Amino acid sequence: MPDRTQVTVRLLPDEIAWSATVHASGSAEIELDPSPETIGLERGALVEIESSDTLSLGKVVAREGTRILVAVEHTVDLHKLARIQEVWDAAKA
């Protein structure tokens, strides 16, 4: 995920969703500038972060002022997933 990307953050398993901006990202962490609605999103929460390109699953490890730091456990490239689904569906036909 490139820096300053708009994403959707979902609290799991409730699937309550908020929008947020990625402030910085790496392979193991994503730092978010949350929207005002994410006030209840606290340390230890399991979250799904979806951009137009990727889906990441992780856990909120810190909340400092207006920033949320998520430790990423799994990331899926959505374009590659779509291609796999196309091949899978073609093989079933």
PDB file of N, CA, C and O in Angstrom, chain B, residues numbered from 101:
ATOM      1  N   MET B 101       0.839  -1.169   0.000  1.00  0.00           N
ATOM      2  CA  MET B 101       0.000   0.000   0.000  1.00  0.00           C
ATOM      3  C   MET B 101       0.890   1.240   0.000  1.00  0.00           C
ATOM      4  O   MET B 101       1.696   1.402   0.916  1.00  0.00           O
ATOM      5  N   PRO B 102       0.774   2.100  -0.972  1.00  0.00           N
ATOM      6  CA  PRO B 102       1.569   3.329  -0.959  1.00  0.00           C
ATOM      7  C   PRO B 102       1.104   4.272   0.139  1.00  0.00           C
ATOM      8  O   PRO B 102      -0.022   4.171   0.629  1.00  0.00           O
ATOM      9  N   ASP B 103       1.988   5.192   0.520  1.00  0.00           N
ATOM     10  CA  ASP B 103       1.635   6.153   1.563  1.00  0.00           C
ATOM     11  C   ASP B 103       0.463   7.030   1.117  1.00  0.00           C
ATOM     12  O   ASP B 103       0.278   7.281  -0.074  1.00  0.00           O
ATOM     13  N   ARG B 104      -0.323   7.490   2.094  1.00  0.00           N
ATOM     14  CA  ARG B 104      -1.453   8.411   1.911  1.00  0.00           C
ATOM     15  C   ARG B 104      -2.582   7.801   1.078  1.00  0.00           C
ATOM     16  O   ARG B 104      -3.233   8.510   0.310  1.00  0.00           O
ATOM     17  N   THR B 105      -2.813   6.536   1.218  1.00  0.00           N
ATOM     18  CA  THR B 105      -3.889   5.834   0.533  1.00  0.00           C
ATOM     19  C   THR B 105      -5.137   5.830   1.397  1.00  0.00           C
ATOM     20  O   THR B 105      -5.050   5.633   2.609  1.00  0.00           O
ATOM     21  N   GLN B 106      -6.299   6.046   0.790  1.00  0.00           N
ATOM     22  CA  GLN B 106      -7.566   5.922   1.507  1.00  0.00           C
ATOM     23  C   GLN B 106      -7.892   4.442   1.629  1.00  0.00           C
ATOM     24  O   GLN B 106      -7.786   3.701   0.651  1.00  0.00           O
ATOM     25  N   VAL B 107      -8.281   4.011   2.805  1.00  0.00           N
ATOM     26  CA  VAL B 107      -8.607   2.611   3.045  1.00  0.00           C
ATOM     27  C   VAL B 107      -9.893   2.512   3.847  1.00  0.00           C
ATOM     28  O   VAL B 107     -10.383   3.492   4.410  1.00  0.00           O
ATOM     29  N   THR B 108     -10.422   1.296   3.879  1.00  0.00           N
ATOM     30  CA  THR B 108     -11.542   0.972   4.753  1.00  0.00           C
ATOM     31  C   THR B 108     -11.005   0.068   5.844  1.00  0.00           C
ATOM     32  O   THR B 108     -10.335  -0.926   5.564  1.00  0.00           O
ATOM     33  N   VAL B 109     -11.298   0.412   7.088  1.00  0.00           N
ATOM     34  CA  VAL B 109     -10.860  -0.380   8.235  1.00  0.00           C
ATOM     35  C   VAL B 109     -12.100  -1.018   8.839  1.00  0.00           C
ATOM     36  O   VAL B 109     -13.069  -0.329   9.157  1.00  0.00           O
ATOM     37  N   ARG B 110     -12.067  -2.353   8.998  1.00  0.00           N
ATOM     38  CA  ARG B 110     -13.199  -3.061   9.595  1.00  0.00           C
ATOM     39  C   ARG B 110     -12.758  -3.715  10.889  1.00  0.00           C
ATOM     40  O   ARG B 110     -11.734  -4.396  10.938  1.00  0.00           O
ATOM     41  N   LEU B 111     -13.531  -3.504  11.925  1.00  0.00           N
ATOM     42  CA  LEU B 111     -13.311  -4.161  13.202  1.00  0.00           C
ATOM     43  C   LEU B 111     -13.843  -5.576  13.086  1.00  0.00           C
ATOM     44  O   LEU B 111     -14.994  -5.772  12.697  1.00  0.00           O
ATOM     45  N   LEU B 112     -13.029  -6.561  13.414  1.00  0.00           N
ATOM     46  CA  LEU B 112     -13.453  -7.960  13.320  1.00  0.00           C
ATOM     47  C   LEU B 112     -13.784  -8.496  14.705  1.00  0.00           C
ATOM     48  O   LEU B 112     -13.110  -8.106  15.658  1.00  0.00           O
ATOM     49  N   PRO B 113     -14.749  -9.336  14.875  1.00  0.00           N
ATOM     50  CA  PRO B 113     -15.608  -9.950  13.870  1.00  0.00           C
ATOM     51  C   PRO B 113     -16.866  -9.144  13.561  1.00  0.00           C
ATOM     52  O   PRO B 113     -17.684  -9.574  12.748  1.00  0.00           O
ATOM     53  N   ASP B 114     -17.038  -7.974  14.198  1.00  0.00           N
ATOM     54  CA  ASP B 114     -18.270  -7.201  14.052  1.00  0.00           C
ATOM     55  C   ASP B 114     -18.470  -6.605  12.664  1.00  0.00           C
ATOM     56  O   ASP B 114     -19.602  -6.334  12.265  1.00  0.00           O
ATOM     57  N   GLU B 115     -17.390  -6.400  11.930  1.00  0.00           N
ATOM     58  CA  GLU B 115     -17.402  -5.803  10.602  1.00  0.00           C
ATOM     59  C   GLU B 115     -17.897  -4.365  10.593  1.00  0.00           C
ATOM     60  O   GLU B 115     -18.370  -3.881   9.564  1.00  0.00           O
ATOM     61  N   ILE B 116     -17.795  -3.676  11.727  1.00  0.00           N
ATOM     62  CA  ILE B 116     -18.055  -2.237  11.756  1.00  0.00           C
ATOM     63  C   ILE B 116     -16.939  -1.589  10.945  1.00  0.00           C
ATOM     64  O   ILE B 116     -15.767  -1.894  11.165  1.00  0.00           O
ATOM     65  N   ALA B 117     -17.279  -0.699  10.009  1.00  0.00           N
ATOM     66  CA  ALA B 117     -16.270  -0.156   9.092  1.00  0.00           C
ATOM     67  C   ALA B 117     -16.121   1.349   9.224  1.00  0.00           C
ATOM     68  O   ALA B 117     -17.085   2.066   9.492  1.00  0.00           O
ATOM     69  N   TRP B 118     -14.875   1.819   9.028  1.00  0.00           N
ATOM     70  CA  TRP B 118     -14.545   3.236   9.014  1.00  0.00           C
ATOM     71  C   TRP B 118     -13.613   3.508   7.852  1.00  0.00           C
ATOM     72  O   TRP B 118     -12.962   2.592   7.349  1.00  0.00           O
ATOM     73  N   SER B 119     -13.544   4.739   7.427  1.00  0.00           N
ATOM     74  CA  SER B 119     -12.529   5.111   6.446  1.00  0.00           C
ATOM     75  C   SER B 119     -11.343   5.682   7.205  1.00  0.00           C
ATOM     76  O   SER B 119     -11.492   6.218   8.304  1.00  0.00           O
ATOM     77  N   ALA B 120     -10.163   5.561   6.607  1.00  0.00           N
ATOM     78  CA  ALA B 120      -8.948   6.094   7.223  1.00  0.00           C
ATOM     79  C   ALA B 120      -7.946   6.358   6.112  1.00  0.00           C
ATOM     80  O   ALA B 120      -8.132   5.913   4.979  1.00  0.00           O
ATOM     81  N   THR B 121      -6.894   7.077   6.435  1.00  0.00           N
ATOM     82  CA  THR B 121      -5.811   7.341   5.501  1.00  0.00           C
ATOM     83  C   THR B 121      -4.561   6.648   6.017  1.00  0.00           C
ATOM     84  O   THR B 121      -4.223   6.760   7.195  1.00  0.00           O
ATOM     85  N   VAL B 122      -3.869   5.928   5.127  1.00  0.00           N
ATOM     86  CA  VAL B 122      -2.605   5.299   5.506  1.00  0.00           C
ATOM     87  C   VAL B 122      -1.569   6.404   5.586  1.00  0.00           C
ATOM     88  O   VAL B 122      -1.315   7.104   4.606  1.00  0.00           O
ATOM     89  N   HIS B 123      -0.973   6.554   6.761  1.00  0.00           N
ATOM     90  CA  HIS B 123       0.077   7.557   6.958  1.00  0.00           C
ATOM     91  C   HIS B 123       1.420   6.988   6.513  1.00  0.00           C
ATOM     92  O   HIS B 123       2.216   7.688   5.888  1.00  0.00           O
ATOM     93  N   ALA B 124       1.670   5.738   6.828  1.00  0.00           N
ATOM     94  CA  ALA B 124       2.898   5.052   6.431  1.00  0.00           C
ATOM     95  C   ALA B 124       2.612   3.560   6.459  1.00  0.00           C
ATOM     96  O   ALA B 124       1.766   3.097   7.223  1.00  0.00           O
ATOM     97  N   SER B 125       3.318   2.813   5.627  1.00  0.00           N
ATOM     98  CA  SER B 125       3.105   1.375   5.639  1.00  0.00           C
ATOM     99  C   SER B 125       4.397   0.656   5.303  1.00  0.00           C
ATOM    100  O   SER B 125       5.268   1.173   4.604  1.00  0.00           O
ATOM    101  N   GLY B 126       4.484  -0.533   5.817  1.00  0.00           N
ATOM    102  CA  GLY B 126       5.584  -1.433   5.529  1.00  0.00           C
ATOM    103  C   GLY B 126       4.996  -2.823   5.440  1.00  0.00           C
ATOM    104  O   GLY B 126       3.777  -2.986   5.489  1.00  0.00           O
ATOM    105  N   SER B 127       5.841  -3.822   5.312  1.00  0.00           N
ATOM    106  CA  SER B 127       5.312  -5.174   5.180  1.00  0.00           C
ATOM    107  C   SER B 127       4.739  -5.689   6.491  1.00  0.00           C
ATOM    108  O   SER B 127       3.901  -6.591   6.482  1.00  0.00           O
ATOM    109  N   ALA B 128       5.177  -5.130   7.628  1.00  0.00           N
ATOM    110  CA  ALA B 128       4.733  -5.644   8.912  1.00  0.00           C
ATOM    111  C   ALA B 128       3.837  -4.682   9.693  1.00  0.00           C
ATOM    112  O   ALA B 128       3.195  -5.095  10.658  1.00  0.00           O
ATOM    113  N   GLU B 129       3.781  -3.403   9.295  1.00  0.00           N
ATOM    114  CA  GLU B 129       2.994  -2.427  10.032  1.00  0.00           C
ATOM    115  C   GLU B 129       2.321  -1.440   9.093  1.00  0.00           C
ATOM    116  O   GLU B 129       2.839  -1.117   8.024  1.00  0.00           O
ATOM    117  N   ILE B 130       1.157  -0.970   9.516  1.00  0.00           N
ATOM    118  CA  ILE B 130       0.455   0.097   8.805  1.00  0.00           C
ATOM    119  C   ILE B 130       0.096   1.150   9.837  1.00  0.00           C
ATOM    120  O   ILE B 130      -0.503   0.842  10.867  1.00  0.00           O
ATOM    121  N   GLU B 131       0.463   2.392   9.562  1.00  0.00           N
ATOM    122  CA  GLU B 131       0.109   3.495  10.450  1.00  0.00           C
ATOM    123  C   GLU B 131      -1.017   4.276   9.802  1.00  0.00           C
ATOM    124  O   GLU B 131      -0.902   4.713   8.657  1.00  0.00           O
ATOM    125  N   LEU B 132      -2.109   4.451  10.540  1.00  0.00           N
ATOM    126  CA  LEU B 132      -3.305   5.087  10.009  1.00  0.00           C
ATOM    127  C   LEU B 132      -3.555   6.437  10.638  1.00  0.00           C
ATOM    128  O   LEU B 132      -3.314   6.634  11.829  1.00  0.00           O
ATOM    129  N   ASP B 133      -4.038   7.369   9.833  1.00  0.00           N
ATOM    130  CA  ASP B 133      -4.647   8.603  10.314  1.00  0.00           C
ATOM    131  C   ASP B 133      -6.137   8.300  10.306  1.00  0.00           C
ATOM    132  O   ASP B 133      -6.757   8.342   9.243  1.00  0.00           O
ATOM    133  N   PRO B 134      -6.722   8.002  11.433  1.00  0.00           N
ATOM    134  CA  PRO B 134      -8.120   7.547  11.434  1.00  0.00           C
ATOM    135  C   PRO B 134      -9.112   8.675  11.228  1.00  0.00           C
ATOM    136  O   PRO B 134      -8.800   9.851  11.413  1.00  0.00           O
ATOM    137  N   SER B 135     -10.298   8.289  10.847  1.00  0.00           N
ATOM    138  CA  SER B 135     -11.401   9.232  10.777  1.00  0.00           C
ATOM    139  C   SER B 135     -11.958   9.400  12.184  1.00  0.00           C
ATOM    140  O   SER B 135     -11.656   8.587  13.058  1.00  0.00           O
ATOM    141  N   PRO B 136     -12.753  10.419  12.425  1.00  0.00           N
ATOM    142  CA  PRO B 136     -13.310  10.640  13.771  1.00  0.00           C
ATOM    143  C   PRO B 136     -14.141   9.459  14.290  1.00  0.00           C
ATOM    144  O   PRO B 136     -14.267   9.292  15.503  1.00  0.00           O
ATOM    145  N   GLU B 137     -14.701   8.648  13.410  1.00  0.00           N
ATOM    146  CA  GLU B 137     -15.544   7.533  13.833  1.00  0.00           C
ATOM    147  C   GLU B 137     -14.760   6.416  14.504  1.00  0.00           C
ATOM    148  O   GLU B 137     -15.364   5.575  15.170  1.00  0.00           O
ATOM    149  N   THR B 138     -13.448   6.373  14.357  1.00  0.00           N
ATOM    150  CA  THR B 138     -12.651   5.257  14.886  1.00  0.00           C
ATOM    151  C   THR B 138     -12.285   5.436  16.352  1.00  0.00           C
ATOM    152  O   THR B 138     -11.407   4.736  16.856  1.00  0.00           O
ATOM    153  N   ILE B 139     -12.929   6.341  17.032  1.00  0.00           N
ATOM    154  CA  ILE B 139     -12.613   6.614  18.431  1.00  0.00           C
ATOM    155  C   ILE B 139     -12.639   5.331  19.276  1.00  0.00           C
ATOM    156  O   ILE B 139     -11.808   5.186  20.172  1.00  0.00           O
ATOM    157  N   GLY B 140     -13.547   4.418  19.026  1.00  0.00           N
ATOM    158  CA  GLY B 140     -13.648   3.186  19.801  1.00  0.00           C
ATOM    159  C   GLY B 140     -12.651   2.108  19.425  1.00  0.00           C
ATOM    160  O   GLY B 140     -12.616   1.065  20.079  1.00  0.00           O
ATOM    161  N   LEU B 141     -11.850   2.312  18.410  1.00  0.00           N
ATOM    162  CA  LEU B 141     -10.893   1.309  17.947  1.00  0.00           C
ATOM    163  C   LEU B 141      -9.667   1.347  18.851  1.00  0.00           C
ATOM    164  O   LEU B 141      -8.845   2.258  18.749  1.00  0.00           O
ATOM    165  N   GLU B 142      -9.544   0.362  19.732  1.00  0.00           N
ATOM    166  CA  GLU B 142      -8.511   0.376  20.764  1.00  0.00           C
ATOM    167  C   GLU B 142      -7.451  -0.694  20.552  1.00  0.00           C
ATOM    168  O   GLU B 142      -7.594  -1.578  19.707  1.00  0.00           O
ATOM    169  N   ARG B 143      -6.391  -0.595  21.332  1.00  0.00           N
ATOM    170  CA  ARG B 143      -5.281  -1.545  21.293  1.00  0.00           C
ATOM    171  C   ARG B 143      -5.809  -2.966  21.513  1.00  0.00           C
ATOM    172  O   ARG B 143      -6.648  -3.194  22.385  1.00  0.00           O
ATOM    173  N   GLY B 144      -5.311  -3.917  20.718  1.00  0.00           N
ATOM    174  CA  GLY B 144      -5.728  -5.308  20.804  1.00  0.00           C
ATOM    175  C   GLY B 144      -6.840  -5.680  19.846  1.00  0.00           C
ATOM    176  O   GLY B 144      -7.121  -6.864  19.660  1.00  0.00           O
ATOM    177  N   ALA B 145      -7.480  -4.693  19.230  1.00  0.00           N
ATOM    178  CA  ALA B 145      -8.580  -4.966  18.294  1.00  0.00           C
ATOM    179  C   ALA B 145      -8.054  -5.638  17.027  1.00  0.00           C
ATOM    180  O   ALA B 145      -7.006  -5.257  16.506  1.00  0.00           O
ATOM    181  N   LEU B 146      -8.779  -6.631  16.539  1.00  0.00           N
ATOM    182  CA  LEU B 146      -8.450  -7.275  15.268  1.00  0.00           C
ATOM    183  C   LEU B 146      -9.135  -6.498  14.158  1.00  0.00           C
ATOM    184  O   LEU B 146     -10.320  -6.178  14.251  1.00  0.00           O
ATOM    185  N   VAL B 147      -8.372  -6.191  13.093  1.00  0.00           N
ATOM    186  CA  VAL B 147      -8.916  -5.364  12.016  1.00  0.00           C
ATOM    187  C   VAL B 147      -8.556  -5.918  10.647  1.00  0.00           C
ATOM    188  O   VAL B 147      -7.583  -6.650  10.471  1.00  0.00           O
ATOM    189  N   GLU B 148      -9.383  -5.534   9.693  1.00  0.00           N
ATOM    190  CA  GLU B 148      -9.158  -5.791   8.275  1.00  0.00           C
ATOM    191  C   GLU B 148      -8.986  -4.413   7.642  1.00  0.00           C
ATOM    192  O   GLU B 148      -9.798  -3.518   7.876  1.00  0.00           O
ATOM    193  N   ILE B 149      -7.929  -4.237   6.839  1.00  0.00           N
ATOM    194  CA  ILE B 149      -7.679  -2.968   6.162  1.00  0.00           C
ATOM    195  C   ILE B 149      -7.700  -3.238   4.662  1.00  0.00           C
ATOM    196  O   ILE B 149      -6.890  -4.007   4.145  1.00  0.00           O
ATOM    197  N   GLU B 150      -8.644  -2.592   3.968  1.00  0.00           N
ATOM    198  CA  GLU B 150      -8.801  -2.839   2.534  1.00  0.00           C
ATOM    199  C   GLU B 150      -8.567  -1.557   1.738  1.00  0.00           C
ATOM    200  O   GLU B 150      -9.183  -0.522   1.994  1.00  0.00           O
ATOM    201  N   SER B 151      -7.658  -1.656   0.767  1.00  0.00           N
ATOM    202  CA  SER B 151      -7.449  -0.580  -0.202  1.00  0.00           C
ATOM    203  C   SER B 151      -7.908  -1.108  -1.546  1.00  0.00           C
ATOM    204  O   SER B 151      -8.457  -2.208  -1.624  1.00  0.00           O
ATOM    205  N   SER B 152      -7.695  -0.350  -2.595  1.00  0.00           N
ATOM    206  CA  SER B 152      -8.095  -0.822  -3.927  1.00  0.00           C
ATOM    207  C   SER B 152      -7.211  -1.976  -4.399  1.00  0.00           C
ATOM    208  O   SER B 152      -7.607  -2.729  -5.289  1.00  0.00           O
ATOM    209  N   ASP B 153      -6.020  -2.124  -3.814  1.00  0.00           N
ATOM    210  CA  ASP B 153      -5.072  -3.142  -4.267  1.00  0.00           C
ATOM    211  C   ASP B 153      -4.876  -4.307  -3.309  1.00  0.00           C
ATOM    212  O   ASP B 153      -4.577  -5.419  -3.744  1.00  0.00           O
ATOM    213  N   THR B 154      -5.039  -4.069  -2.006  1.00  0.00           N
ATOM    214  CA  THR B 154      -4.697  -5.096  -1.029  1.00  0.00           C
ATOM    215  C   THR B 154      -5.726  -5.214   0.080  1.00  0.00           C
ATOM    216  O   THR B 154      -6.500  -4.297   0.355  1.00  0.00           O
ATOM    217  N   LEU B 155      -5.700  -6.374   0.702  1.00  0.00           N
ATOM    218  CA  LEU B 155      -6.491  -6.648   1.888  1.00  0.00           C
ATOM    219  C   LEU B 155      -5.507  -7.134   2.947  1.00  0.00           C
ATOM    220  O   LEU B 155      -4.805  -8.123   2.734  1.00  0.00           O
ATOM    221  N   SER B 156      -5.451  -6.444   4.088  1.00  0.00           N
ATOM    222  CA  SER B 156      -4.530  -6.812   5.156  1.00  0.00           C
ATOM    223  C   SER B 156      -5.317  -7.122   6.410  1.00  0.00           C
ATOM    224  O   SER B 156      -6.327  -6.482   6.703  1.00  0.00           O
ATOM    225  N   LEU B 157      -4.838  -8.123   7.155  1.00  0.00           N
ATOM    226  CA  LEU B 157      -5.431  -8.474   8.437  1.00  0.00           C
ATOM    227  C   LEU B 157      -4.383  -8.233   9.508  1.00  0.00           C
ATOM    228  O   LEU B 157      -3.221  -8.599   9.334  1.00  0.00           O
ATOM    229  N   GLY B 158      -4.788  -7.619  10.617  1.00  0.00           N
ATOM    230  CA  GLY B 158      -3.823  -7.337  11.655  1.00  0.00           C
ATOM    231  C   GLY B 158      -4.472  -6.982  12.970  1.00  0.00           C
ATOM    232  O   GLY B 158      -5.676  -7.152  13.166  1.00  0.00           O
ATOM    233  N   LYS B 159      -3.642  -6.485  13.866  1.00  0.00           N
ATOM    234  CA  LYS B 159      -4.062  -6.161  15.223  1.00  0.00           C
ATOM    235  C   LYS B 159      -3.555  -4.783  15.594  1.00  0.00           C
ATOM    236  O   LYS B 159      -2.398  -4.454  15.335  1.00  0.00           O
ATOM    237  N   VAL B 160      -4.414  -3.974  16.200  1.00  0.00           N
ATOM    238  CA  VAL B 160      -4.013  -2.654  16.659  1.00  0.00           C
ATOM    239  C   VAL B 160      -3.030  -2.848  17.817  1.00  0.00           C
ATOM    240  O   VAL B 160      -3.368  -3.454  18.834  1.00  0.00           O
ATOM    241  N   VAL B 161      -1.806  -2.326  17.649  1.00  0.00           N
ATOM    242  CA  VAL B 161      -0.791  -2.469  18.693  1.00  0.00           C
ATOM    243  C   VAL B 161      -0.545  -1.168  19.434  1.00  0.00           C
ATOM    244  O   VAL B 161       0.019  -1.180  20.528  1.00  0.00           O
ATOM    245  N   ALA B 162      -0.956  -0.049  18.862  1.00  0.00           N
ATOM    246  CA  ALA B 162      -0.782   1.239  19.547  1.00  0.00           C
ATOM    247  C   ALA B 162      -1.783   2.244  19.013  1.00  0.00           C
ATOM    248  O   ALA B 162      -2.165   2.220  17.843  1.00  0.00           O
ATOM    249  N   ARG B 163      -2.188   3.114  19.894  1.00  0.00           N
ATOM    250  CA  ARG B 163      -3.029   4.247  19.518  1.00  0.00           C
ATOM    251  C   ARG B 163      -2.463   5.450  20.245  1.00  0.00           C
ATOM    252  O   ARG B 163      -2.574   5.564  21.465  1.00  0.00           O
ATOM    253  N   GLU B 164      -1.856   6.348  19.481  1.00  0.00           N
ATOM    254  CA  GLU B 164      -1.194   7.510  20.055  1.00  0.00           C
ATOM    255  C   GLU B 164      -1.773   8.764  19.424  1.00  0.00           C
ATOM    256  O   GLU B 164      -1.532   9.044  18.249  1.00  0.00           O
ATOM    257  N   GLY B 165      -2.526   9.507  20.194  1.00  0.00           N
ATOM    258  CA  GLY B 165      -3.123  10.731  19.674  1.00  0.00           C
ATOM    259  C   GLY B 165      -4.014  10.449  18.492  1.00  0.00           C
ATOM    260  O   GLY B 165      -5.033   9.771  18.620  1.00  0.00           O
ATOM    261  N   THR B 166      -3.636  10.965  17.345  1.00  0.00           N
ATOM    262  CA  THR B 166      -4.449  10.803  16.141  1.00  0.00           C
ATOM    263  C   THR B 166      -3.915   9.710  15.219  1.00  0.00           C
ATOM    264  O   THR B 166      -4.293   9.664  14.048  1.00  0.00           O
ATOM    265  N   ARG B 167      -3.052   8.836  15.714  1.00  0.00           N
ATOM    266  CA  ARG B 167      -2.494   7.758  14.886  1.00  0.00           C
ATOM    267  C   ARG B 167      -2.820   6.398  15.474  1.00  0.00           C
ATOM    268  O   ARG B 167      -2.859   6.222  16.692  1.00  0.00           O
ATOM    269  N   ILE B 168      -3.054   5.440  14.587  1.00  0.00           N
ATOM    270  CA  ILE B 168      -3.282   4.052  14.975  1.00  0.00           C
ATOM    271  C   ILE B 168      -2.222   3.213  14.267  1.00  0.00           C
ATOM    272  O   ILE B 168      -2.042   3.336  13.056  1.00  0.00           O
ATOM    273  N   LEU B 169      -1.517   2.358  15.020  1.00  0.00           N
ATOM    274  CA  LEU B 169      -0.507   1.473  14.446  1.00  0.00           C
ATOM    275  C   LEU B 169      -1.042   0.051  14.471  1.00  0.00           C
ATOM    276  O   LEU B 169      -1.425  -0.467  15.520  1.00  0.00           O
ATOM    277  N   VAL B 170      -1.063  -0.576  13.284  1.00  0.00           N
ATOM    278  CA  VAL B 170      -1.566  -1.937  13.138  1.00  0.00           C
ATOM    279  C   VAL B 170      -0.411  -2.848  12.745  1.00  0.00           C
ATOM    280  O   VAL B 170       0.290  -2.585  11.768  1.00  0.00           O
ATOM    281  N   ALA B 171      -0.214  -3.930  13.514  1.00  0.00           N
ATOM    282  CA  ALA B 171       0.758  -4.965  13.154  1.00  0.00           C
ATOM    283  C   ALA B 171       0.062  -5.896  12.161  1.00  0.00           C
ATOM    284  O   ALA B 171      -0.955  -6.508  12.486  1.00  0.00           O
ATOM    285  N   VAL B 172       0.609  -6.000  10.957  1.00  0.00           N
ATOM    286  CA  VAL B 172      -0.004  -6.789   9.882  1.00  0.00           C
ATOM    287  C   VAL B 172       0.419  -8.255  10.010  1.00  0.00           C
ATOM    288  O   VAL B 172       1.605  -8.575  10.089  1.00  0.00           O
ATOM    289  N   GLU B 173      -0.585  -9.133  10.029  1.00  0.00           N
ATOM    290  CA  GLU B 173      -0.333 -10.573  10.097  1.00  0.00           C
ATOM    291  C   GLU B 173      -0.385 -11.216   8.714  1.00  0.00           C
ATOM    292  O   GLU B 173       0.413 -12.102   8.407  1.00  0.00           O
ATOM    293  N   HIS B 174      -1.329 -10.768   7.874  1.00  0.00           N
ATOM    294  CA  HIS B 174      -1.524 -11.344   6.540  1.00  0.00           C
ATOM    295  C   HIS B 174      -1.908 -10.240   5.561  1.00  0.00           C
ATOM    296  O   HIS B 174      -2.638  -9.312   5.909  1.00  0.00           O
ATOM    297  N   THR B 175      -1.403 -10.354   4.326  1.00  0.00           N
ATOM    298  CA  THR B 175      -1.765  -9.416   3.260  1.00  0.00           C
ATOM    299  C   THR B 175      -2.047 -10.206   1.988  1.00  0.00           C
ATOM    300  O   THR B 175      -1.318 -11.136   1.644  1.00  0.00           O
ATOM    301  N   VAL B 176      -3.120  -9.818   1.293  1.00  0.00           N
ATOM    302  CA  VAL B 176      -3.498 -10.452   0.038  1.00  0.00           C
ATOM    303  C   VAL B 176      -3.535  -9.382  -1.042  1.00  0.00           C
ATOM    304  O   VAL B 176      -4.165  -8.339  -0.866  1.00  0.00           O
ATOM    305  N   ASP B 177      -2.863  -9.635  -2.157  1.00  0.00           N
ATOM    306  CA  ASP B 177      -2.921  -8.758  -3.321  1.00  0.00           C
ATOM    307  C   ASP B 177      -4.242  -9.057  -4.033  1.00  0.00           C
ATOM    308  O   ASP B 177      -4.429 -10.163  -4.540  1.00  0.00           O
ATOM    309  N   LEU B 178      -5.147  -8.101  -4.077  1.00  0.00           N
ATOM    310  CA  LEU B 178      -6.480  -8.337  -4.628  1.00  0.00           C
ATOM    311  C   LEU B 178      -6.473  -8.584  -6.131  1.00  0.00           C
ATOM    312  O   LEU B 178      -7.345  -9.289  -6.638  1.00  0.00           O
ATOM    313  N   HIS B 179      -5.501  -8.017  -6.859  1.00  0.00           N
ATOM    314  CA  HIS B 179      -5.411  -8.258  -8.305  1.00  0.00           C
ATOM    315  C   HIS B 179      -4.980  -9.700  -8.572  1.00  0.00           C
ATOM    316  O   HIS B 179      -5.512 -10.353  -9.470  1.00  0.00           O
ATOM    317  N   LYS B 180      -4.024 -10.191  -7.798  1.00  0.00           N
ATOM    318  CA  LYS B 180      -3.589 -11.582  -7.945  1.00  0.00           C
ATOM    319  C   LYS B 180      -4.709 -12.533  -7.551  1.00  0.00           C
ATOM    320  O   LYS B 180      -4.910 -13.565  -8.191  1.00  0.00           O
ATOM    321  N   LEU B 181      -5.439 -12.182  -6.492  1.00  0.00           N
ATOM    322  CA  LEU B 181      -6.563 -13.012  -6.070  1.00  0.00           C
ATOM    323  C   LEU B 181      -7.620 -13.095  -7.170  1.00  0.00           C
ATOM    324  O   LEU B 181      -8.171 -14.168  -7.414  1.00  0.00           O
ATOM    325  N   ALA B 182      -7.906 -11.983  -7.832  1.00  0.00           N
ATOM    326  CA  ALA B 182      -8.880 -11.975  -8.922  1.00  0.00           C
ATOM    327  C   ALA B 182      -8.416 -12.879 -10.063  1.00  0.00           C
ATOM    328  O   ALA B 182      -9.222 -13.586 -10.669  1.00  0.00           O
ATOM    329  N   ARG B 183      -7.129 -12.855 -10.350  1.00  0.00           N
ATOM    330  CA  ARG B 183      -6.579 -13.703 -11.429  1.00  0.00           C
ATOM    331  C   ARG B 183      -6.689 -15.181 -11.056  1.00  0.00           C
ATOM    332  O   ARG B 183      -7.031 -16.013 -11.896  1.00  0.00           O
ATOM    333  N   ILE B 184      -6.400 -15.505  -9.797  1.00  0.00           N
ATOM    334  CA  ILE B 184      -6.530 -16.885  -9.326  1.00  0.00           C
ATOM    335  C   ILE B 184      -7.983 -17.342  -9.443  1.00  0.00           C
ATOM    336  O   ILE B 184      -8.247 -18.471  -9.854  1.00  0.00           O
ATOM    337  N   GLN B 185      -8.921 -16.469  -9.085  1.00  0.00           N
ATOM    338  CA  GLN B 185     -10.335 -16.814  -9.188  1.00  0.00           C
ATOM    339  C   GLN B 185     -10.739 -17.055 -10.635  1.00  0.00           C
ATOM    340  O   GLN B 185     -11.537 -17.952 -10.907  1.00  0.00           O
ATOM    341  N   GLU B 186     -10.198 -16.263 -11.579  1.00  0.00           N
ATOM    342  CA  GLU B 186     -10.488 -16.469 -13.002  1.00  0.00           C
ATOM    343  C   GLU B 186     -10.007 -17.831 -13.455  1.00  0.00           C
ATOM    344  O   GLU B 186     -10.741 -18.553 -14.129  1.00  0.00           O
ATOM    345  N   VAL B 187      -8.794 -18.191 -13.099  1.00  0.00           N
ATOM    346  CA  VAL B 187      -8.226 -19.496 -13.485  1.00  0.00           C
ATOM    347  C   VAL B 187      -9.027 -20.623 -12.835  1.00  0.00           C
ATOM    348  O   VAL B 187      -9.314 -21.636 -13.472  1.00  0.00           O
ATOM    349  N   TRP B 188      -9.380 -20.443 -11.579  1.00  0.00           N
ATOM    350  CA  TRP B 188     -10.163 -21.451 -10.853  1.00  0.00           C
ATOM    351  C   TRP B 188     -11.507 -21.665 -11.537  1.00  0.00           C
ATOM    352  O   TRP B 188     -11.916 -22.802 -11.771  1.00  0.00           O
ATOM    353  N   ASP B 189     -12.196 -20.563 -11.858  1.00  0.00           N
ATOM    354  CA  ASP B 189     -13.512 -20.667 -12.500  1.00  0.00           C
ATOM    355  C   ASP B 189     -13.409 -21.296 -13.890  1.00  0.00           C
ATOM    356  O   ASP B 189     -14.282 -22.068 -14.287  1.00  0.00           O
ATOM    357  N   ALA B 190     -12.347 -20.970 -14.632  1.00  0.00           N
ATOM    358  CA  ALA B 190     -12.151 -21.552 -15.968  1.00  0.00           C
ATOM    359  C   ALA B 190     -11.915 -23.059 -15.867  1.00  0.00           C
ATOM    360  O   ALA B 190     -12.370 -23.818 -16.724  1.00  0.00           O
ATOM    361  N   ALA B 191     -11.215 -23.488 -14.839  1.00  0.00           N
ATOM    362  CA  ALA B 191     -10.924 -24.899 -14.674  1.00  0.00           C
ATOM    363  C   ALA B 191     -12.182 -25.677 -14.313  1.00  0.00           C
ATOM    364  O   ALA B 191     -12.293 -26.856 -14.650  1.00  0.00           O
ATOM    365  N   LYS B 192     -13.126 -25.042 -13.636  1.00  0.00           N
ATOM    366  CA  LYS B 192     -14.384 -25.705 -13.261  1.00  0.00           C
ATOM    367  C   LYS B 192     -15.351 -25.785 -14.432  1.00  0.00           C
ATOM    368  O   LYS B 192     -16.279 -26.593 -14.408  1.00  0.00           O
ATOM    369  N   ALA B 193     -15.153 -24.973 -15.441  1.00  0.00           N
ATOM    370  CA  ALA B 193     -16.098 -24.939 -16.583  1.00  0.00           C
ATOM    371  C   ALA B 193     -15.923 -26.108 -17.509  1.00  0.00           C
ATOM    372  O   ALA B 193     -16.638 -26.219 -18.505  1.00  0.00           O
TER     373      ALA B 193
END
